[in-house]
Structure formats: C-alpha cells, structure tokens
Amino acid sequence: IQGDEEAGVTIMEMVKEMDAGDMISRRSIPITDEDNVGTLFEKLALVGRDLLLDTLPAYIAGEIKPEPQDPSQVTFSPNIKPEEEKLDWTKSNRQLFNQIRGMNPWPVAHTFLKGDRFKIYEALPVEGQGNPGEILSIGKKELIVATAEGALSLKQVQPAGKPKMDIASFLNGVGRTLTVGERFGD
C-alpha cells in the first residue's frame, strides 16, 4: 500500500513484547509491480520456509549469535480500517495502483459507480488527464479512469452483486452502458 520496494522475513527469539526479540536471521525480496498482497504472502512463505531450514541447524549448534534490533528501524503493519479500502481518486495513479495491489485479494479496494460499490482487484498506472474519477476512454478491453496525476487502466473488477471479472467481460455486460465522462466515486 505504501509503495515499498522490498519485503522480508526475520527469524527472531521470542520475548514478551511483540516482535521485539533479538534477530537470528533475515532475508528480503524485491516487491515488483506485478505483486499484490496475495502473491507477496506466497513468496514470503517460501522465503520463510527456506530461511528457517537454513538457520535452524546453525542456531541449534550455537553457530549464530542473535543481534539486537535497532528500535528506530522496527516497522509494523497496522490493521486496515474499512475507510482505507475506499479509493480516493484525488490521489496519483501510482498511489492508487499501490493501494489496489496492497488490498488484493483481501480486503479489496473499492469505489462507487452510480451509487453502488465497485471493487477493483487489478489496475495499471497509465498516462491520462481529466477530473479525478472521470472515465477518460472506453475500449473493448480497456477502461481508463483519471486520477489526480495520470490515470488507471482497470483490469479486473467486481460490480455490486456480480462475480469478479476481467475488464473485457465487464464492458461486454454490465459496463456496456458506461460513457466517457461518467465518474467513479460518486
């Protein structure tokens, strides 16, 4: 959600305070534009497994000396509040892109379209200019929506009362009545 460029796993000693024990080992991986929270969890699970298998024998043998954490470098992921799931079209395309990726597959970022909740699972930042939330262009497989800076090309969505679908399916069905100039967020 914040646009971080890497994520990681740390194996640490357990203490009474949360995530405050000395670090035994750690490993980081890059976060790519193709990642969302679901793919990142899958990657980190594998990294964590491998790190534990690499670390545990050396730790048990006393070959690793745990290091204290630097309190100024400790970060926590706060719980997402329901109001943080709503897209604010007055943000930049990159900020909204990161918000959407950070909430896919759960809890899923949303906006409103014609008064109904409209979930967005996947989008890409693109060039474009218009009023925030305004539909800039509609193609057979493309729906471009303006943001404060740039635009988003919606790729996977879920209109109210419908299943998740790719943008082409949406535009061939429920979305066929949309017109350029209509707005999301209202």
C-alpha positions as CSV (number, residue, x, y, z in Angstrom):
1,I,0.0,0.0,0.0
2,Q,2.9,2.4,0.8
3,G,4.8,1.5,-2.3
4,D,7.6,-0.3,-0.5
5,E,10.3,-1.8,-2.8
6,E,11.1,-4.8,-0.7
7,A,9.6,-7.1,2.0
8,G,11.2,-9.7,4.2
9,V,11.2,-12.4,6.8
10,T,13.0,-12.3,10.1
11,I,13.6,-15.2,12.5
12,M,13.9,-13.9,16.0
13,E,14.0,-15.0,19.6
14,M,10.6,-14.8,21.4
15,V,10.2,-12.3,24.2
16,K,7.2,-10.9,26.0
17,E,6.8,-7.9,23.8
18,M,5.6,-8.3,20.2
19,D,8.3,-8.6,17.6
20,A,11.0,-7.3,20.0
21,G,13.3,-10.3,20.3
22,D,16.9,-10.5,19.1
23,M,17.2,-11.3,15.4
24,I,18.6,-14.7,14.4
25,S,18.4,-14.3,10.6
26,R,16.6,-12.4,8.0
27,R,16.1,-12.3,4.3
28,S,14.5,-9.8,1.9
29,I,12.9,-10.0,-1.5
30,P,12.0,-7.2,-4.0
31,I,8.4,-6.2,-4.4
32,T,7.6,-6.0,-8.2
33,D,4.8,-4.1,-9.9
34,E,3.2,-7.5,-10.7
35,D,2.9,-8.3,-7.0
36,N,-0.1,-7.9,-4.8
37,V,-0.6,-8.8,-1.2
38,G,-1.6,-12.4,-2.2
39,T,1.5,-13.1,-4.3
40,L,3.7,-11.4,-1.8
41,F,2.4,-13.7,1.0
42,E,3.1,-16.7,-1.2
43,K,6.7,-15.6,-1.9
44,L,7.4,-14.7,1.7
45,A,6.1,-18.1,2.9
46,L,8.6,-19.8,0.7
47,V,11.4,-17.4,1.8
48,G,10.4,-18.1,5.4
49,R,10.5,-21.8,5.0
50,D,13.9,-21.7,3.3
51,L,15.3,-19.3,5.9
52,L,14.2,-21.5,8.7
53,L,15.7,-24.6,7.1
54,D,18.9,-22.7,6.6
55,T,19.0,-21.1,10.0
56,L,17.8,-23.7,12.5
57,P,20.7,-26.2,12.4
58,A,23.3,-23.4,12.8
59,Y,21.3,-21.8,15.6
60,I,20.9,-25.1,17.5
61,A,24.6,-25.7,17.1
62,G,25.4,-22.3,18.6
63,E,27.0,-21.0,15.4
64,I,24.7,-18.0,15.2
65,K,24.8,-15.1,17.6
66,P,21.4,-13.2,17.7
67,E,21.6,-9.5,17.1
68,P,19.5,-6.9,19.0
69,Q,17.0,-5.0,16.9
70,D,17.6,-1.3,16.2
71,P,14.3,0.2,17.7
72,S,14.5,3.0,15.2
73,Q,14.2,0.5,12.3
74,V,11.3,-1.5,13.6
75,T,8.1,-1.3,11.5
76,F,4.7,-2.8,12.0
77,S,1.9,-3.3,9.6
78,P,-1.2,-1.7,11.0
79,N,-4.7,-3.2,10.6
80,I,-6.5,-1.8,7.6
81,K,-9.6,0.2,8.6
82,P,-12.7,-0.1,6.4
83,E,-12.4,3.6,5.3
84,E,-8.9,2.8,4.0
85,E,-10.3,0.4,1.5
86,K,-12.1,3.2,-0.4
87,L,-10.2,4.7,-3.4
88,D,-9.7,8.4,-3.4
89,W,-9.4,9.5,-7.0
90,T,-7.7,12.7,-6.0
91,K,-4.5,10.7,-5.3
92,S,-2.0,9.9,-8.0
93,N,-2.2,6.9,-10.3
94,R,0.8,5.3,-8.6
95,Q,-0.7,5.8,-5.1
96,L,-4.0,4.2,-6.2
97,F,-2.1,1.4,-8.0
98,N,-0.3,0.6,-4.8
99,Q,-3.5,0.7,-2.7
100,I,-5.2,-1.7,-5.1
101,R,-2.3,-4.2,-5.1
102,G,-2.0,-3.9,-1.3
103,M,-5.6,-5.0,-0.9
104,N,-5.8,-7.8,-3.4
105,P,-7.0,-10.5,-2.8
106,W,-8.3,-9.1,0.5
107,P,-10.0,-6.8,1.7
108,V,-10.2,-5.4,-1.9
109,A,-10.1,-1.7,-2.7
110,H,-13.4,-0.2,-3.8
111,T,-15.0,2.9,-5.2
112,F,-18.6,3.7,-6.1
113,L,-20.2,3.8,-9.6
114,K,-23.7,5.1,-10.0
115,G,-24.1,4.8,-6.2
116,D,-23.1,1.1,-6.0
117,R,-19.9,-0.3,-4.5
118,F,-17.5,-1.3,-7.2
119,K,-14.4,-3.4,-6.3
120,I,-11.1,-3.1,-8.2
121,Y,-8.8,-6.0,-8.0
122,E,-6.2,-5.0,-10.6
123,A,-5.3,-1.8,-12.4
124,L,-2.2,-0.3,-14.1
125,P,-1.0,3.2,-14.0
126,V,-1.2,4.9,-17.4
127,E,-0.9,8.4,-18.9
128,G,-4.1,10.4,-18.9
129,Q,-5.6,13.7,-17.8
130,G,-9.0,14.6,-16.6
131,N,-11.1,15.2,-13.5
132,P,-10.3,12.6,-10.8
133,G,-12.6,9.6,-11.1
134,E,-13.7,10.6,-14.6
135,I,-13.9,7.9,-17.3
136,L,-11.4,9.1,-20.0
137,S,-11.8,6.3,-22.5
138,I,-13.6,3.0,-23.1
139,G,-12.5,0.3,-25.5
140,K,-13.4,-3.3,-26.0
141,K,-10.8,-4.4,-23.4
142,E,-9.9,-1.1,-21.8
143,L,-11.4,1.3,-19.3
144,I,-9.3,4.3,-18.4
145,V,-10.1,6.4,-15.3
146,A,-8.5,9.8,-14.4
147,T,-6.6,10.3,-11.1
148,A,-5.1,13.5,-9.7
149,E,-1.9,12.6,-11.6
150,G,-2.2,10.3,-14.6
151,A,-4.9,7.6,-14.9
152,L,-5.6,4.0,-14.2
153,S,-6.4,1.3,-16.7
154,L,-8.8,-1.0,-14.9
155,K,-8.0,-4.7,-15.5
156,Q,-10.1,-6.8,-13.0
157,V,-13.2,-5.6,-11.3
158,Q,-16.3,-6.7,-9.4
159,P,-19.5,-4.6,-9.8
160,A,-22.1,-4.8,-7.0
161,G,-23.9,-8.1,-7.0
162,K,-21.7,-9.7,-9.6
163,P,-18.7,-12.0,-9.6
164,K,-15.1,-10.8,-10.1
165,M,-14.3,-10.4,-13.8
166,D,-11.8,-9.1,-16.3
167,I,-12.5,-5.7,-17.7
168,A,-13.5,-7.0,-21.2
169,S,-16.2,-9.2,-19.6
170,F,-17.4,-6.2,-17.5
171,L,-17.5,-3.9,-20.6
172,N,-19.4,-6.6,-22.6
173,G,-22.0,-6.9,-19.8
174,V,-23.0,-4.6,-17.0
175,G,-20.5,-1.9,-18.1
176,R,-21.7,-1.6,-21.7
177,T,-23.9,1.4,-20.8
178,L,-21.0,3.4,-19.4
179,T,-20.0,6.6,-21.3
180,V,-16.9,8.7,-21.3
181,G,-17.2,11.5,-18.8
182,E,-19.1,9.4,-16.2
183,R,-17.4,9.4,-12.8
184,F,-16.3,6.8,-10.3
185,G,-16.5,7.8,-6.6
186,D,-20.0,9.4,-6.7
